[in-house]
Amino acid sequence: MKRFLMLALVAGCFQLNAQSSPDLIKHYEAYYNQMKTQGDMQGVINAMTHLNVLSPSVARQDTLAYIYMSEGKYVQALNTIGIERNVGDSDIAVEVKALSLKSVKRPALAIGHFEELFKRNPNALIAYELAELNLQIQKLDEALKHINYGLANAKEDMTKAFYETQKPYQVSLKAAFMYLNALVVYNQDTKANIDKAVDILDATQKTAPNFNLIQLTKSELLRQKQALTQAAAQPKN
């Protein structure tokens, strides 16, 4: 008898849940819209999480991951959407994986997703990301390939932001590619190519006088050159 009552209660709960689910979905859709209106992003995340549990969909999952990423919660974004490369991923999903993996310092994994973005929509902004990431993992030929594309295709109104100063600033995207080119040239031979890299930095600074990172990098390269010169001048035992 007890077993029968227990089964009846469980069945009743399932029926109640089935009946209330549409109402819950409506409730959380309204809650989601209200949180958006109020600018409460944690509320938006909570609402979308509930909606995705109540009525799972790829679109809701992608949206939730994108919100996490937009809020700088890159680990949560990746936990929501995964890191695998899937041909059927939406553009949003690929973008979330690419940017989030880059932000958590996983350049080798991020590259594949940026390559997919570039395949779907070739442009100089994505080429910059690919050049920078390939430079980080010392794939210099790949980096140079994307730099050459960027130098040829960067438009005058395209810019790149830099944050090494207290006040962020922007330079033209072409100048940013020239800077990366200097770094690639230097990394191709860190002793013999210092002057070549400095020449590129000087040319870049002429096009972007406010490019603070140029002077920092140039100073470091010249310091290295001086150290090499001094080491070569030391008498050998």
Residue frames relative to the residue before (quaternion, step in Angstrom):
aa qw qx qy qz dx dy dz
M 1.0000 0.0000 0.0000 0.0000 0.00 0.00 0.00
K 0.6554 0.5081 -0.3079 0.4664 3.57 0.96 -0.95
R 0.6435 0.5279 -0.3212 0.4517 3.54 1.02 -0.88
F 0.6389 0.5276 -0.3201 0.4593 3.59 1.01 -0.81
L 0.6547 0.5150 -0.3064 0.4607 3.57 0.98 -0.90
M 0.6430 0.5287 -0.3179 0.4539 3.57 1.04 -0.85
L 0.6541 0.5045 -0.3078 0.4721 3.57 0.97 -0.88
A 0.6414 0.5298 -0.3191 0.4539 3.54 1.03 -0.80
L 0.6536 0.5113 -0.3097 0.4641 3.57 1.02 -0.83
V 0.6414 0.5201 -0.3186 0.4654 3.59 0.99 -0.86
A 0.6571 0.5068 -0.3056 0.4670 3.57 0.94 -0.91
G 0.6430 0.5264 -0.3166 0.4574 3.54 1.04 -0.81
C 0.6356 0.5289 -0.3235 0.4600 3.58 1.05 -0.80
F 0.6371 0.5213 -0.3237 0.4664 3.59 0.96 -0.87
Q 0.6629 0.5053 -0.3089 0.4581 3.57 0.95 -0.89
L 0.6464 0.5234 -0.3163 0.4563 3.55 1.02 -0.88
N 0.6535 0.5147 -0.3107 0.4598 3.56 0.98 -0.88
A 0.6475 0.5233 -0.3181 0.4536 3.55 0.97 -0.86
Q 0.6846 0.4849 -0.2890 0.4613 3.55 1.00 -0.84
S 0.7318 0.4474 -0.2451 0.4519 3.59 1.00 -0.81
S 0.4894 0.6995 -0.4254 0.3003 3.61 1.19 -0.42
P 0.6621 0.4858 -0.3361 0.4611 3.68 0.79 -0.80
D 0.6455 0.5125 -0.3250 0.4637 3.57 1.03 -0.76
L 0.6436 0.5143 -0.3211 0.4671 3.57 1.03 -0.77
I 0.6260 0.5361 -0.3329 0.4582 3.55 1.02 -0.80
K 0.6486 0.5077 -0.3089 0.4756 3.57 0.96 -0.90
H 0.6376 0.5387 -0.3210 0.4474 3.55 1.00 -0.87
Y 0.7348 0.4236 -0.2481 0.4681 3.59 0.78 -0.99
E 0.5691 0.5470 -0.3914 0.4730 3.59 1.19 -0.39
A 0.6590 0.4889 -0.3011 0.4859 3.58 0.99 -0.84
Y 0.6372 0.5277 -0.3132 0.4663 3.56 1.05 -0.84
Y 0.6258 0.5430 -0.3173 0.4613 3.57 1.02 -0.87
N 0.6822 0.4835 -0.2876 0.4671 3.59 0.85 -0.97
Q 0.6559 0.5093 -0.3178 0.4576 3.59 1.01 -0.80
M 0.6483 0.5101 -0.3213 0.4650 3.59 0.98 -0.80
K 0.6137 0.5326 -0.3420 0.4720 3.59 1.08 -0.70
T 0.6446 0.5288 -0.3104 0.4566 3.56 0.98 -0.91
Q 0.7248 0.4332 -0.2321 0.4828 3.57 0.99 -0.88
G 0.4277 -0.7134 0.4575 0.3144 3.57 1.24 -0.21
D 0.4307 0.6844 -0.4622 0.3640 3.57 1.22 0.54
M 0.2011 -0.8385 0.4942 0.1107 3.59 0.06 1.29
Q 0.6150 0.5242 -0.3676 0.4603 3.60 1.04 -0.57
G 0.6239 0.5238 -0.3266 0.4793 3.56 1.11 -0.67
V 0.6166 0.5353 -0.3305 0.4733 3.57 1.08 -0.78
I 0.6555 0.5086 -0.3053 0.4673 3.59 0.95 -0.90
N 0.6544 0.5134 -0.3137 0.4580 3.59 0.93 -0.89
A 0.6662 0.5056 -0.3024 0.4573 3.56 0.92 -0.92
M 0.6839 0.4779 -0.2958 0.4651 3.60 0.87 -0.90
T 0.6034 0.5480 -0.3529 0.4594 3.59 1.09 -0.65
H 0.6615 0.4920 -0.3026 0.4783 3.59 0.93 -0.89
L 0.6538 0.5168 -0.3189 0.4514 3.58 0.92 -0.86
N 0.6781 0.4902 -0.2948 0.4616 3.57 0.98 -0.83
V 0.6204 0.5105 -0.3396 0.4891 3.59 1.18 -0.50
L 0.7004 0.4779 -0.2679 0.4575 3.56 0.91 -0.95
S 0.8006 0.0142 0.0369 0.5980 3.56 1.01 -0.85
P 0.1597 -0.8445 0.5039 0.0860 3.57 0.36 1.26
S 0.1350 0.7617 -0.6288 0.0787 3.53 -1.12 0.76
V 0.6067 -0.5559 0.4212 0.3815 3.55 -1.19 0.52
A 0.6425 0.5413 -0.3260 0.4335 3.57 0.96 -0.86
R 0.6735 0.4812 -0.3010 0.4736 3.60 0.95 -0.84
Q 0.6295 0.5295 -0.3300 0.4630 3.56 1.03 -0.78
D 0.6549 0.5093 -0.3048 0.4678 3.56 0.95 -0.90
T 0.6535 0.5208 -0.3067 0.4556 3.56 0.96 -0.90
L 0.6519 0.5128 -0.3127 0.4629 3.57 0.93 -0.90
A 0.6580 0.5014 -0.3096 0.4688 3.58 0.91 -0.89
Y 0.6492 0.5199 -0.3185 0.4547 3.59 0.98 -0.83
I 0.6341 0.5181 -0.3320 0.4682 3.60 1.01 -0.78
Y 0.6260 0.5291 -0.3352 0.4645 3.58 0.95 -0.87
M 0.6691 0.5045 -0.3013 0.4549 3.57 0.86 -0.98
S 0.6578 0.5276 -0.3056 0.4422 3.58 0.92 -0.92
E 0.6978 0.4429 -0.2503 0.5043 3.56 1.20 -0.59
G 0.5532 -0.6380 0.3796 0.3780 3.57 1.28 0.15
K 0.5278 0.6076 -0.4170 0.4223 3.59 1.25 0.32
Y 0.0668 -0.8762 0.4771 0.0106 3.52 0.60 1.26
V 0.6280 0.5259 -0.3432 0.4596 3.60 1.00 -0.73
Q 0.6589 0.4981 -0.3081 0.4720 3.58 0.94 -0.88
A 0.6177 0.5407 -0.3443 0.4556 3.58 1.04 -0.74
L 0.6940 0.4661 -0.2755 0.4746 3.58 0.90 -0.93
N 0.6204 0.5288 -0.3455 0.4649 3.60 1.07 -0.66
T 0.6543 0.5176 -0.3054 0.4591 3.57 1.12 -0.67
I 0.8254 0.2833 -0.0940 0.4791 3.55 0.84 -1.01
G 0.4695 -0.6769 0.4453 0.3510 3.59 1.21 -0.35
I 0.4048 -0.7177 0.5146 0.2370 3.57 -1.30 0.13
E 0.4765 0.7046 -0.4229 0.3125 3.58 1.28 -0.12
R 0.4218 -0.6591 0.5563 0.2797 3.55 -1.24 0.53
N 0.0167 0.7975 -0.5993 0.0674 3.55 -0.62 1.18
V 0.4932 -0.6849 0.4525 0.2878 3.56 -0.75 1.05
G 0.7269 0.4591 -0.2452 0.4481 3.56 1.00 -0.79
D 0.3953 0.7295 -0.4818 0.2817 3.62 1.21 0.07
S 0.4879 -0.6330 0.5142 0.3112 3.53 -1.14 0.68
D 0.6614 -0.4865 0.3764 0.4291 3.57 -1.27 0.27
I 0.6250 0.5401 -0.3360 0.4526 3.58 1.04 -0.78
A 0.6584 0.5196 -0.3105 0.4473 3.58 0.90 -0.92
V 0.6632 0.4969 -0.3077 0.4675 3.58 0.91 -0.90
E 0.6509 0.5191 -0.3152 0.4556 3.58 0.97 -0.85
V 0.6462 0.5208 -0.3173 0.4588 3.58 0.96 -0.88
K 0.6699 0.4925 -0.3034 0.4654 3.59 0.88 -0.90
A 0.6620 0.5196 -0.3100 0.4423 3.57 0.90 -0.92
L 0.7393 0.4288 -0.2404 0.4601 3.58 0.67 -1.10
S 0.6589 0.5096 -0.3183 0.4527 3.58 1.00 -0.77
L 0.6527 0.4966 -0.3147 0.4778 3.60 0.96 -0.81
K 0.6154 0.5227 -0.3447 0.4789 3.59 1.03 -0.69
S 0.6962 0.5002 -0.2757 0.4349 3.58 0.90 -0.93
V 0.7124 0.3940 -0.2581 0.5202 3.60 1.13 -0.53
K 0.5434 -0.6771 0.3643 0.3369 3.57 1.27 0.55
R 0.4853 0.6086 -0.4813 0.4030 3.56 0.84 1.02
P 0.0678 -0.8684 0.4893 0.0428 3.60 0.67 1.10
A 0.6405 0.5418 -0.3447 0.4211 3.61 0.93 -0.83
L 0.6843 0.4549 -0.2811 0.4957 3.59 1.05 -0.75
A 0.6355 0.5475 -0.3337 0.4303 3.58 1.02 -0.76
I 0.5910 0.6189 -0.3695 0.3623 3.59 1.00 -0.80
G 0.6493 0.5420 -0.3261 0.4223 3.59 0.88 -0.91
H 0.6882 0.4686 -0.2820 0.4767 3.57 0.99 -0.82
F 0.6264 0.5058 -0.3415 0.4850 3.60 1.07 -0.65
E 0.6103 0.5416 -0.3483 0.4615 3.58 1.09 -0.67
E 0.6406 0.5093 -0.3210 0.4767 3.56 1.05 -0.76
L 0.6315 0.5198 -0.3300 0.4713 3.60 1.00 -0.78
F 0.6622 0.5048 -0.3010 0.4648 3.57 0.98 -0.89
K 0.6168 0.5469 -0.3336 0.4572 3.57 1.08 -0.76
R 0.7085 0.4541 -0.2577 0.4747 3.57 0.97 -0.85
N 0.8113 0.0203 0.0332 0.5833 3.57 1.05 -0.76
P 0.1457 -0.8292 0.5334 0.0817 3.61 0.29 1.23
N 0.2656 0.7469 -0.5840 0.1746 3.58 -0.82 0.99
A 0.6744 -0.5497 0.3310 0.3654 3.53 -1.25 0.51
L 0.6081 0.5693 -0.3630 0.4177 3.62 1.06 -0.63
I 0.6738 0.4534 -0.2888 0.5070 3.58 0.96 -0.84
A 0.6014 0.5588 -0.3555 0.4469 3.58 1.07 -0.70
Y 0.6180 0.5406 -0.3467 0.4534 3.59 1.03 -0.72
E 0.6454 0.5143 -0.3243 0.4624 3.58 0.91 -0.89
L 0.6693 0.4984 -0.2985 0.4632 3.58 0.92 -0.89
A 0.6399 0.5173 -0.3275 0.4644 3.59 0.99 -0.79
E 0.6773 0.5028 -0.2881 0.4533 3.57 0.88 -0.95
L 0.6838 0.4854 -0.2876 0.4628 3.60 0.90 -0.92
N 0.6605 0.4913 -0.3124 0.4741 3.59 0.96 -0.80
L 0.6062 0.5352 -0.3502 0.4727 3.58 1.10 -0.61
Q 0.6282 0.5564 -0.3304 0.4320 3.58 0.99 -0.82
I 0.7663 0.3146 -0.1882 0.5276 3.59 0.98 -0.76
Q 0.5324 -0.6966 0.3603 0.3186 3.55 1.30 0.54
K 0.4060 0.6334 -0.5377 0.3806 3.57 1.00 0.80
L 0.1212 -0.8780 0.4602 0.0523 3.51 0.52 1.28
D 0.6309 0.5306 -0.3427 0.4506 3.61 1.01 -0.71
E 0.6459 0.5022 -0.3114 0.4833 3.58 1.02 -0.83
A 0.6395 0.5250 -0.3237 0.4589 3.56 0.95 -0.88
L 0.6743 0.5016 -0.2953 0.4544 3.59 0.89 -0.92
K 0.5970 0.5648 -0.3551 0.4454 3.57 1.07 -0.71
H 0.7142 0.4362 -0.2575 0.4830 3.59 0.87 -0.92
I 0.5899 0.5527 -0.3642 0.4625 3.59 1.14 -0.57
N 0.6602 0.5041 -0.3073 0.4644 3.59 0.90 -0.89
Y 0.6223 0.5190 -0.3372 0.4794 3.57 1.05 -0.76
G 0.6837 0.5058 -0.2905 0.4386 3.56 0.87 -0.96
L 0.6508 0.5125 -0.3204 0.4595 3.58 0.94 -0.83
A 0.6885 0.4757 -0.2756 0.4730 3.57 1.10 -0.69
N 0.8068 0.3267 -0.1263 0.4758 3.58 1.07 -0.70
A 0.4740 0.6608 -0.4590 0.3577 3.62 1.21 -0.06
K 0.2970 -0.7630 0.5516 0.1592 3.56 -0.84 1.00
E 0.6809 -0.5354 0.3268 0.3781 3.53 -1.21 0.59
D 0.7264 0.4421 -0.2501 0.4631 3.59 1.01 -0.74
M 0.5291 0.6223 -0.4161 0.3996 3.62 1.25 0.02
T 0.0546 -0.8098 0.5842 -0.0071 3.57 -0.90 0.95
K 0.2207 -0.7411 0.6183 0.1406 3.53 -1.36 0.31
A 0.3177 -0.7630 0.5377 0.1667 3.57 -0.86 1.00
F 0.1105 -0.7693 0.6265 0.0587 3.55 -1.16 0.71
Y 0.2343 -0.8276 0.5085 0.0397 3.54 -1.03 0.91
E 0.4069 0.7430 -0.4704 0.2473 3.63 1.16 0.25
T 0.6614 0.4331 -0.3066 0.5301 3.60 1.27 -0.20
Q 0.6667 -0.4931 0.3600 0.4275 3.57 -1.26 0.26
K 0.7477 0.2793 -0.1654 0.5793 3.54 1.11 -0.70
P 0.3865 -0.7313 0.5080 0.2403 3.63 -0.50 1.15
Y 0.0739 -0.7902 0.6078 0.0261 3.56 -1.15 0.62
Q 0.3191 -0.7449 0.5566 0.1832 3.55 -1.29 0.31
V 0.0914 -0.7475 0.6535 0.0763 3.51 -1.25 0.60
S 0.6501 -0.4929 0.3757 0.4396 3.55 -1.24 0.22
L 0.5774 -0.5974 0.4258 0.3582 3.56 -1.08 0.68
K 0.6103 0.5540 -0.3573 0.4393 3.59 1.04 -0.68
A 0.6411 0.5080 -0.3213 0.4770 3.59 1.00 -0.80
A 0.6273 0.5317 -0.3346 0.4604 3.59 1.04 -0.75
F 0.6448 0.4991 -0.3197 0.4827 3.60 1.03 -0.75
M 0.6258 0.5308 -0.3425 0.4576 3.60 1.00 -0.74
Y 0.6269 0.5341 -0.3251 0.4648 3.56 1.06 -0.78
L 0.6546 0.4939 -0.3086 0.4821 3.58 0.94 -0.88
N 0.6134 0.5536 -0.3462 0.4442 3.57 1.04 -0.75
A 0.6329 0.5264 -0.3238 0.4663 3.58 1.01 -0.81
L 0.6578 0.5090 -0.3054 0.4637 3.58 0.99 -0.83
V 0.6379 0.5129 -0.3303 0.4700 3.59 1.01 -0.76
V 0.6402 0.5210 -0.3238 0.4625 3.59 0.91 -0.92
Y 0.6566 0.5076 -0.3121 0.4624 3.59 0.90 -0.88
N 0.7067 0.4753 -0.2699 0.4492 3.59 0.85 -0.96
Q 0.5539 0.6013 -0.3963 0.4178 3.59 1.19 -0.36
D 0.7607 -0.1062 0.0506 0.6383 3.57 1.20 -0.56
T 0.2552 -0.8401 0.4622 0.1240 3.56 0.00 1.35
K 0.6768 0.4381 -0.3064 0.5060 3.60 1.23 -0.05
A 0.7615 0.4070 -0.2134 0.4571 3.56 0.73 -1.06
N 0.7564 0.4407 -0.2138 0.4335 3.61 1.06 -0.67
I 0.3266 0.7677 -0.5046 0.2223 3.60 1.18 0.26
D 0.6781 0.4917 -0.3014 0.4557 3.60 0.84 -0.94
K 0.6325 0.5283 -0.3355 0.4564 3.59 0.99 -0.78
A 0.6613 0.5030 -0.3017 0.4676 3.56 0.96 -0.89
V 0.6471 0.5155 -0.3177 0.4633 3.59 0.96 -0.84
D 0.6188 0.5410 -0.3430 0.4547 3.61 1.01 -0.76
I 0.6567 0.4919 -0.3090 0.4808 3.59 0.98 -0.83
L 0.6368 0.5221 -0.3272 0.4635 3.59 1.01 -0.77
D 0.6348 0.5219 -0.3310 0.4639 3.59 0.99 -0.80
A 0.6598 0.4990 -0.3053 0.4716 3.58 0.96 -0.86
T 0.6388 0.5280 -0.3192 0.4597 3.56 1.04 -0.77
Q 0.6610 0.5231 -0.3122 0.4382 3.57 0.93 -0.89
K 0.6026 0.5590 -0.3568 0.4439 3.59 1.12 -0.58
T 0.7035 0.4407 -0.2661 0.4901 3.58 1.09 -0.70
A 0.7878 0.1486 -0.0663 0.5941 3.58 1.22 -0.53
P 0.1604 -0.8466 0.5006 0.0839 3.62 0.35 1.24
N 0.6819 0.4910 -0.2893 0.4586 3.61 1.15 -0.54
F 0.4588 0.7012 -0.4350 0.3294 3.59 1.31 0.02
N 0.2263 -0.8391 0.4832 0.1061 3.57 0.24 1.32
L 0.6303 0.5662 -0.3366 0.4108 3.58 1.01 -0.79
I 0.5487 0.6148 -0.3919 0.4090 3.58 1.17 -0.53
Q 0.7010 0.4736 -0.2784 0.4548 3.57 0.78 -1.04
L 0.6272 0.5356 -0.3351 0.4554 3.58 1.02 -0.78
T 0.6895 0.4767 -0.2760 0.4703 3.56 0.90 -0.96
K 0.6393 0.5310 -0.3206 0.4544 3.56 0.97 -0.87
S 0.6495 0.5218 -0.3177 0.4527 3.58 0.94 -0.88
E 0.6581 0.5028 -0.3086 0.4679 3.57 0.99 -0.82
L 0.6583 0.5045 -0.3185 0.4590 3.60 0.93 -0.82
L 0.6616 0.4919 -0.3082 0.4747 3.58 0.97 -0.80
R 0.6018 0.5401 -0.3544 0.4697 3.58 1.11 -0.63
Q 0.6536 0.5040 -0.3093 0.4723 3.57 0.99 -0.85
K 0.6319 0.5339 -0.3324 0.4530 3.58 1.00 -0.80
Q 0.6555 0.5110 -0.3090 0.4623 3.55 0.95 -0.88
A 0.6450 0.5206 -0.3189 0.4596 3.58 0.99 -0.84
L 0.6527 0.5050 -0.3126 0.4703 3.58 1.00 -0.80
T 0.6438 0.5252 -0.3170 0.4574 3.58 1.02 -0.83
Q 0.6652 0.4985 -0.2967 0.4702 3.54 0.98 -0.89
A 0.6431 0.5198 -0.3237 0.4599 3.56 1.00 -0.80
A 0.6631 0.5050 -0.3064 0.4598 3.60 1.00 -0.79
A 0.6802 0.5001 -0.2910 0.4500 3.57 1.12 -0.66
Q 0.5146 0.6458 -0.4216 0.3748 3.57 1.23 -0.29
P 0.4751 -0.6753 0.4728 0.3078 3.59 -0.89 0.84
K 0.3646 -0.7338 0.5337 0.2091 3.55 -0.96 0.88
N 0.4482 -0.6936 0.5000 0.2607 3.54 -0.97 0.89
